[in-house]
Amino acid sequence: MHIKRFDRAYSRRHFLSELAQGVLRTGVLLPLWPTLSAKGSAEGVYPDELLSLTAYTQGAIQEGDTINADNVESVRELLDPIQYLQVSEMGRELNVVAPTQDLYRLSPWEYIEATLRHQGRARFADDGNVVTTEGKPWIGGNPFPDPRSASEVFAGATLSWGRHDVSFYAVKEYDLDPDGIVSYEYQSCWVEMNATGRIVIEPKPYMKGHEDTLRFQSVFFLTPSDSRGTSYLNIWPYDQNRYPELYGYLPAFKRVRRFPTNQRFEPMIPGSTIYLSDAWAAGDPFLTWGNYRFVKRGPMLAAINSGWHAEDDNWQGTVHGGQQGKTFWDTSVELIPEVLVVEAEPTGYPRAPVGKKRVAFDARTLLPVSMVSYDRQGKIYRSFDGAFSLYDNGEQRVMDGAHPYWSWTRVHAHDVQTNRVTRLEQVKEVVGGYRSEANNPDAYDRFLTKGALRRMGN
């Protein structure tokens, strides 16, 4: 009989022991980040039972199987509580695929290279902001790829959402009522541009004249007709103790107006369950949240590299589940060997309906893969559940310069207290001829100023 030296219980004990001691050394058999830096994969870092769902569940669920209400108990601990609810009670299903080992399939190539090139050059200033060892704003990539604190994890996620200097997402949105009926449909564009930490777009690493700004971000709606022209612009100071300036153009008023900070916890349009605060699970300056702490470490199932629907001309996905069969995207998940679950509280927002959130980050890339928030009474409230992919399936690919495009593909946002669900998908093109793309420097003048906000509204 073959006796495994490192069985399932060994990994669990390892993660629990380090969490109890307040120690964070990612990896199990070897240190994670030094191995990733040397090999470009986590080879040798984790025991076999963390590298395959077949091994983890001892054959109860295998790669190629479908997780549903009949077998979800075997992987309950690998899902967040809202995902478990969706599968066990609402008919959601998850297709299991083989894990991704190649680091360069899990984030944009340039972002990974910048992280490797700049490792060891970041620190926290006295005011809590991330700066270089010389005291300047961050220069690009993840500042803390081998984190030692929960604050470091969230800082990296906040400084670069989409991991491109510029991201332009063509988006289709479907808002479902408690009975699973699609009550609203929108087409929109979401644009974000980093002013600091730039790694591709000139001038880099800082946008001239905006060295004190972190990013510009806008969203504008194209359909339906009663929402066409509604648009918002966020201008983020680099100082994460300060709140973004939020401007909006509402067609009914035909002017640009400034919105208060607490608008970050309200839907931007009727029917939606998504807040500005939800963006990339890090939609607010990280120093306006606090009490960061690790609450869990271990494996998790997530959709991190198989969500691009190349077979559809517009990259559109298919759906299932819920009362009408339209509530959830068809999703393929894989076993992540280690996630870091960070809890945070909105210390800078006394009127926020959220009391805390728990975000799971892939330890290899520190990408946020799942967020669950709780209300002020501590009751489970909402989730933000994303899917990601390299837009390269071997036969078809979308290029981002010299390398295949990497980005998010699908999002579920589920308010379990009202049972309303919002589904988002990044598509190739929406009405008006707007197309998803990355690192186009023209985005600033076209979409990211107050003048642009007015033009988009008109």
C-alpha positions as CSV (number, residue, x, y, z in Angstrom):
1,M,0.0,0.0,0.0
2,H,1.3,3.5,-0.9
3,I,1.1,6.0,1.9
4,K,1.1,9.6,0.9
5,R,3.5,11.8,2.9
6,F,1.5,14.9,2.2
7,D,-2.2,14.1,2.3
8,R,-5.3,16.4,2.4
9,A,-5.1,16.7,6.2
10,Y,-1.4,17.8,6.0
11,S,-2.3,20.8,3.8
12,R,-5.2,21.8,6.0
13,R,-3.1,21.6,9.2
14,H,-0.4,23.7,7.5
15,F,-2.7,26.5,6.5
16,L,-4.5,26.5,9.9
17,S,-1.3,26.5,11.8
18,E,0.2,29.5,10.0
19,L,-3.1,31.4,10.2
20,A,-3.3,30.8,13.9
21,Q,0.3,32.0,14.4
22,G,-0.3,35.1,12.3
23,V,2.4,34.0,9.9
24,L,2.1,34.4,6.1
25,R,4.5,32.3,4.0
26,T,2.6,31.4,0.9
27,G,3.2,27.9,-0.5
28,V,3.4,24.6,1.3
29,L,6.4,22.5,0.2
30,L,8.4,25.5,-1.2
31,P,8.0,29.3,-0.9
32,L,5.5,30.3,-3.6
33,W,6.8,33.6,-5.0
34,P,10.5,32.7,-5.3
35,T,9.5,29.6,-7.2
36,L,7.1,31.5,-9.5
37,S,9.9,34.0,-10.2
38,A,12.3,31.3,-11.1
39,K,10.1,28.9,-13.0
40,G,7.0,30.8,-14.1
41,S,4.8,28.2,-12.4
42,A,4.2,26.8,-9.0
43,E,5.8,23.5,-9.8
44,G,7.0,21.8,-6.6
45,V,5.2,24.3,-4.3
46,Y,2.1,22.3,-3.4
47,P,1.4,18.6,-2.7
48,D,-0.5,16.6,-5.3
49,E,-3.8,16.9,-3.5
50,L,-3.8,20.7,-4.0
51,L,-3.0,20.4,-7.8
52,S,-6.0,18.3,-8.9
53,L,-9.7,18.2,-7.8
54,T,-9.6,14.5,-8.5
55,A,-6.9,14.0,-5.9
56,Y,-8.4,16.5,-3.5
57,T,-11.8,14.8,-3.4
58,Q,-10.3,11.3,-3.7
59,G,-12.2,10.8,-6.9
60,A,-15.6,12.0,-5.8
61,I,-15.4,14.8,-8.4
62,Q,-13.0,14.8,-11.2
63,E,-11.8,17.1,-13.9
64,G,-14.4,16.9,-16.6
65,D,-17.3,16.5,-14.1
66,T,-20.1,18.9,-13.3
67,I,-20.7,20.2,-9.8
68,N,-24.4,20.4,-9.0
69,A,-26.8,20.0,-6.1
70,D,-26.2,16.2,-6.0
71,N,-22.5,16.4,-5.3
72,V,-21.7,19.9,-4.1
73,E,-21.2,18.7,-0.5
74,S,-17.9,17.1,-1.6
75,V,-16.5,20.6,-2.5
76,R,-18.5,22.8,-0.1
77,E,-15.3,24.1,1.5
78,L,-13.9,25.1,-1.9
79,L,-16.8,27.6,-2.6
80,D,-17.8,30.8,-1.0
81,P,-21.1,30.6,0.9
82,I,-23.2,32.3,-1.8
83,Q,-21.8,30.1,-4.5
84,Y,-22.7,27.1,-2.3
85,L,-26.2,28.5,-1.9
86,Q,-26.5,29.0,-5.7
87,V,-25.5,25.4,-6.5
88,S,-27.3,23.6,-3.7
89,E,-30.6,25.5,-3.9
90,M,-30.8,27.5,-7.2
91,G,-29.7,25.1,-9.9
92,R,-26.3,26.6,-10.6
93,E,-23.8,24.1,-12.1
94,L,-20.0,24.4,-12.4
95,N,-18.0,22.6,-15.0
96,V,-14.6,21.4,-13.7
97,V,-11.5,21.8,-15.9
98,A,-7.8,21.0,-15.3
99,P,-5.8,23.5,-13.3
100,T,-3.7,26.2,-15.0
101,Q,0.0,26.0,-14.0
102,D,1.5,28.6,-16.3
103,L,1.7,32.0,-14.5
104,Y,1.6,33.9,-17.7
105,R,-1.9,32.6,-18.4
106,L,-3.2,34.2,-15.2
107,S,-2.5,37.9,-15.7
108,P,-1.3,40.2,-18.5
109,W,2.2,39.4,-19.6
110,E,3.4,43.0,-19.1
111,Y,1.9,43.1,-15.6
112,I,3.8,39.9,-14.6
113,E,7.0,41.2,-16.1
114,A,6.7,44.5,-14.3
115,T,6.0,42.7,-11.0
116,L,9.1,40.6,-11.4
117,R,11.2,43.6,-12.5
118,H,10.1,45.8,-9.6
119,Q,9.9,43.3,-6.7
120,G,11.4,44.6,-3.5
121,R,11.0,48.2,-4.4
122,A,7.7,49.0,-2.6
123,R,7.0,50.1,0.9
124,F,4.3,51.9,2.9
125,A,4.8,55.6,3.6
126,D,4.0,57.1,6.9
127,D,0.5,58.0,5.7
128,G,-0.2,54.4,4.6
129,N,0.2,54.9,0.9
130,V,2.4,52.6,-1.3
131,V,5.6,54.3,-2.5
132,T,8.9,53.2,-4.0
133,T,11.9,52.8,-1.8
134,E,12.7,56.4,-2.9
135,G,9.4,57.7,-1.7
136,K,7.7,58.2,-5.1
137,P,4.4,56.8,-6.3
138,W,4.4,53.2,-7.4
139,I,5.9,52.3,-10.7
140,G,3.9,49.4,-12.0
141,G,3.1,45.7,-11.4
142,N,2.1,44.3,-8.1
143,P,4.0,46.1,-5.3
144,F,3.8,43.2,-2.9
145,P,3.7,39.9,-4.8
146,D,5.0,38.0,-1.8
147,P,2.7,39.7,0.9
148,R,3.3,39.7,4.6
149,S,0.1,41.4,5.6
150,A,-3.5,41.6,4.5
151,S,-3.1,45.4,3.8
152,E,-0.4,44.5,1.3
153,V,-2.8,42.2,-0.6
154,F,-5.5,44.8,-0.8
155,A,-3.1,47.6,-1.7
156,G,-1.9,45.7,-4.8
157,A,-5.4,44.9,-5.9
158,T,-6.5,48.6,-5.6
159,L,-3.6,50.2,-7.4
160,S,-4.2,48.3,-10.7
161,W,-7.7,46.9,-11.2
162,G,-7.6,45.4,-14.7
163,R,-3.8,45.1,-14.7
164,H,-3.5,47.1,-18.0
165,D,-2.5,50.7,-18.2
166,V,-5.8,51.3,-20.1
167,S,-8.8,49.0,-20.2
168,F,-11.9,49.5,-22.4
169,Y,-14.6,46.9,-21.7
170,A,-17.7,46.6,-24.0
171,V,-20.3,45.2,-21.6
172,K,-23.7,43.6,-21.7
173,E,-25.7,43.6,-18.4
174,Y,-28.7,41.5,-17.5
175,D,-30.6,42.3,-14.2
176,L,-32.9,39.6,-12.9
177,D,-35.7,40.0,-10.5
178,P,-36.3,37.6,-7.5
179,D,-38.3,35.2,-9.8
180,G,-35.3,34.9,-12.2
181,I,-36.9,37.0,-14.9
182,V,-34.6,39.4,-16.8
183,S,-36.2,42.8,-16.0
184,Y,-33.5,45.1,-17.3
185,E,-30.9,44.8,-20.1
186,Y,-28.1,47.3,-20.7
187,Q,-25.2,47.8,-23.0
188,S,-22.4,50.0,-21.7
189,C,-18.7,50.7,-21.8
190,W,-16.4,50.8,-18.8
191,V,-13.1,52.6,-19.2
192,E,-10.1,52.8,-16.8
193,M,-6.7,54.4,-17.2
194,N,-3.9,54.5,-14.7
195,A,-2.1,57.8,-14.3
196,T,0.6,56.2,-12.2
197,G,2.3,52.8,-12.2
198,R,2.1,52.7,-16.0
199,I,4.1,49.9,-17.7
200,V,3.1,50.1,-21.4
201,I,1.7,53.5,-22.3
202,E,4.0,56.6,-22.6
203,P,4.8,58.5,-20.6
204,K,5.6,55.9,-18.0
205,P,5.5,55.3,-15.1
206,Y,3.6,58.5,-14.6
207,M,1.2,60.5,-16.7
208,K,2.6,64.0,-17.1
209,G,0.8,66.5,-14.9
210,H,-1.2,63.8,-13.1
211,E,1.5,62.4,-10.8
212,D,-0.9,62.9,-7.9
213,T,-3.7,60.9,-9.5
214,L,-4.1,57.1,-9.4
215,R,-6.6,56.5,-12.2
216,F,-9.4,57.9,-14.3
217,Q,-12.4,55.6,-14.7
218,S,-15.7,56.1,-16.5
219,V,-18.8,54.2,-17.5
220,F,-21.4,55.2,-20.0
221,F,-24.7,53.5,-21.0
222,L,-25.8,53.0,-24.6
223,T,-29.1,51.1,-24.3
224,P,-32.0,51.0,-23.6
225,S,-33.1,54.4,-24.9
226,D,-34.3,55.7,-21.5
227,S,-30.8,55.2,-20.1
228,R,-28.7,56.2,-23.1
229,G,-26.4,59.0,-22.2
230,T,-26.2,58.2,-18.5
231,S,-22.5,58.3,-17.6
232,Y,-20.2,58.6,-14.6
233,L,-16.6,59.6,-14.1
234,N,-14.4,58.7,-11.2
235,I,-11.1,60.6,-10.6
236,W,-9.0,58.8,-8.0
237,P,-6.3,60.7,-6.1
238,Y,-3.1,58.7,-5.6
239,D,-3.5,59.4,-1.8
240,Q,-5.7,56.4,-0.7
241,N,-6.8,58.4,2.4
242,R,-8.8,60.6,0.0
243,Y,-12.1,59.8,-1.7
244,P,-12.5,59.8,-5.5
245,E,-14.2,62.7,-7.2
246,L,-17.4,61.3,-8.7
247,Y,-19.2,63.1,-11.5
248,G,-22.3,62.0,-13.4
249,Y,-24.2,63.1,-16.4
250,L,-28.0,62.4,-16.3
251,P,-29.8,63.0,-19.6
252,A,-32.9,64.3,-17.8
253,F,-30.9,67.2,-16.3
254,K,-28.6,67.7,-19.3
255,R,-25.6,68.7,-17.1
256,V,-22.7,67.2,-15.3
257,R,-23.1,67.2,-11.5
258,R,-20.9,66.0,-8.7
259,F,-22.1,63.2,-6.5
260,P,-21.4,62.6,-2.8
261,T,-18.9,59.9,-1.7
262,N,-21.6,57.6,-0.3
263,Q,-23.0,57.1,-3.8
264,R,-20.4,54.3,-4.0
265,F,-22.8,52.0,-2.2
266,E,-25.8,52.5,-4.5
267,P,-26.6,51.0,-8.0
268,M,-25.8,53.4,-10.8
269,I,-28.9,52.4,-12.8
270,P,-32.3,50.8,-12.1
271,G,-32.4,47.1,-11.5
272,S,-28.7,46.6,-11.0
273,T,-27.2,45.0,-7.9
274,I,-23.7,46.4,-8.6
275,Y,-22.1,49.3,-6.7
276,L,-19.0,51.3,-7.7
277,S,-17.5,49.9,-4.4
278,D,-17.7,46.4,-5.9
279,A,-15.3,47.1,-8.8
280,W,-12.6,44.3,-8.9
281,A,-13.6,43.7,-5.2
282,A,-11.5,46.8,-4.4
283,G,-13.6,49.7,-5.7
284,D,-12.7,52.2,-3.0
285,P,-9.4,53.6,-1.8
286,F,-7.9,50.9,0.4
287,L,-7.2,53.3,3.2
288,T,-10.9,54.2,3.5
289,W,-11.4,50.6,4.6
290,G,-9.6,49.1,7.6
291,N,-9.2,46.3,10.1
292,Y,-7.7,44.1,7.4
293,R,-7.0,40.6,8.5
294,F,-6.6,37.1,7.1
295,V,-9.5,34.9,8.0
296,K,-8.8,31.8,5.8
297,R,-6.1,30.1,3.7
298,G,-6.5,27.1,1.5
299,P,-7.6,25.8,-1.8
300,M,-10.7,27.1,-3.7
301,L,-12.6,26.6,-7.0
302,A,-12.7,29.6,-9.3
303,A,-13.0,30.5,-13.0
304,I,-9.6,31.9,-13.7
305,N,-8.6,30.8,-17.2
306,S,-11.4,29.2,-19.2
307,G,-14.2,31.8,-19.6
308,W,-13.6,33.2,-23.0
309,H,-16.3,32.2,-25.5
310,A,-14.2,32.2,-28.6
311,E,-16.8,30.2,-30.5
312,D,-19.3,33.1,-30.4
313,D,-18.6,36.0,-32.8
314,N,-19.4,38.5,-30.0
315,W,-17.9,36.4,-27.2
316,Q,-21.4,36.0,-25.6
317,G,-22.0,33.3,-23.0
318,T,-24.8,30.9,-22.3
319,V,-26.9,30.6,-19.2
320,H,-28.7,28.1,-17.0
321,G,-30.3,27.7,-13.6
322,G,-32.7,29.7,-11.5
323,Q,-36.5,29.6,-11.9
324,Q,-36.4,30.6,-15.6
325,G,-33.2,29.0,-16.6
326,K,-31.5,32.4,-17.1
327,T,-29.8,33.2,-13.7
328,F,-26.2,31.9,-14.1
329,W,-23.5,32.0,-16.7
330,D,-22.2,28.6,-17.8
331,T,-18.9,28.6,-15.9
332,S,-15.8,26.4,-15.9
333,V,-13.9,26.3,-12.6
334,E,-10.5,24.9,-11.6
335,L,-8.8,24.2,-8.3
336,I,-6.6,27.0,-7.1
337,P,-4.1,25.5,-4.6
338,E,-4.1,28.4,-2.3
339,V,-6.2,31.5,-1.8
340,L,-5.8,34.2,0.9
341,V,-9.2,35.3,2.2
342,V,-9.0,38.9,3.6
343,E,-11.6,40.6,5.7
344,A,-12.0,44.3,5.7
345,E,-14.4,46.9,7.1
346,P,-15.6,50.2,5.6
347,T,-14.0,52.5,8.3
348,G,-14.4,55.6,6.1
349,Y,-18.1,55.1,5.3
350,P,-20.3,55.3,8.4
351,R,-23.5,55.1,6.4
352,A,-22.4,52.2,4.2
353,P,-24.9,49.3,4.2
354,V,-21.9,47.0,4.2
355,G,-20.5,46.0,7.6
356,K,-17.6,44.0,6.2
357,K,-16.4,42.1,3.1
358,R,-14.4,38.9,2.6
359,V,-12.4,38.7,-0.5
360,A,-10.5,35.6,-1.8
361,F,-7.3,36.2,-3.6
362,D,-5.4,33.7,-5.7
363,A,-2.1,33.5,-3.8
364,R,-0.1,33.1,-7.0
365,T,-1.3,36.4,-8.7
366,L,-3.2,38.1,-5.9
367,L,-6.1,38.4,-8.2
368,P,-9.5,38.8,-6.4
369,V,-11.6,35.8,-7.5
370,S,-14.6,36.1,-5.1
371,M,-16.1,38.6,-2.7
372,V,-18.9,38.2,-0.1
373,S,-20.1,41.1,1.9
374,Y,-22.1,41.2,5.1
375,D,-24.6,43.9,6.3
376,R,-24.2,46.0,9.5
377,Q,-25.9,43.2,11.5
378,G,-23.4,40.7,10.3
379,K,-25.8,38.9,8.0
380,I,-24.7,37.6,4.6
381,Y,-25.6,40.2,2.0
382,R,-24.1,40.2,-1.4
383,S,-21.5,38.6,-3.6
384,F,-19.3,39.6,-6.5
385,D,-18.2,36.5,-8.4
386,G,-15.9,37.0,-11.4
387,A,-14.5,34.8,-14.2
388,F,-11.2,35.5,-16.0
389,S,-9.3,34.2,-19.0
390,L,-6.5,34.6,-21.4
391,Y,-8.2,35.3,-24.7
392,D,-6.3,32.5,-26.4
393,N,-7.7,29.0,-27.0
394,G,-5.0,27.7,-29.2
395,E,-6.9,28.2,-32.5
396,Q,-8.3,31.7,-31.9
397,R,-6.8,34.6,-30.0
398,V,-7.2,38.3,-29.3
399,M,-3.9,40.1,-29.2
400,D,-2.8,42.8,-26.8
401,G,0.3,44.1,-28.5
402,A,2.8,41.3,-28.7
403,H,0.8,39.0,-26.4
404,P,-2.7,37.5,-26.0
405,Y,-5.2,39.7,-24.2
406,W,-6.1,38.8,-20.6
407,S,-9.1,40.1,-18.8
408,W,-12.3,39.3,-17.0
409,T,-15.1,37.6,-19.0
410,R,-18.2,37.2,-16.8
411,V,-19.5,38.5,-13.4
412,H,-22.3,37.4,-11.2
413,A,-23.5,39.9,-8.5
414,H,-26.1,38.4,-6.2
415,D,-28.0,40.2,-3.4
416,V,-29.2,37.2,-1.4
417,Q,-31.4,39.4,0.8
418,T,-33.6,40.4,-2.1
419,N,-32.6,37.5,-4.4
420,R,-31.8,39.9,-7.2
421,V,-28.9,38.9,-9.6
422,T,-26.9,41.0,-12.1
423,R,-25.0,39.2,-14.8
424,L,-22.3,41.0,-16.7
425,E,-20.3,39.8,-19.7
426,Q,-17.4,41.4,-21.6
427,V,-18.3,41.2,-25.3
428,K,-16.3,42.0,-28.4
429,E,-18.6,44.9,-29.4
430,V,-21.7,46.8,-28.3
431,V,-24.0,49.2,-30.2
432,G,-22.2,52.2,-31.5
433,G,-19.2,50.2,-32.7
434,Y,-17.4,50.3,-29.3
435,R,-15.1,47.4,-28.9
436,S,-13.2,45.9,-26.0
437,E,-9.5,46.6,-26.1
438,A,-6.5,47.5,-23.9
439,N,-3.8,50.1,-23.7
440,N,-5.2,52.6,-26.2
441,P,-3.8,56.1,-25.1
442,D,-6.7,57.9,-26.9
443,A,-9.0,56.8,-24.1
444,Y,-8.2,59.8,-21.9
445,D,-9.4,62.5,-24.3
446,R,-12.3,60.5,-25.5
447,F,-13.8,59.1,-22.3
448,L,-12.1,60.3,-19.1
449,T,-12.6,64.0,-18.7
450,K,-15.6,66.0,-17.6
451,G,-15.9,67.4,-21.2
452,A,-15.9,63.8,-22.4
453,L,-18.6,63.0,-19.9
454,R,-20.8,65.7,-21.4
455,R,-20.1,64.5,-25.0
456,M,-21.0,60.9,-24.1
457,G,-24.2,62.1,-22.5
458,N,-25.2,64.0,-25.6
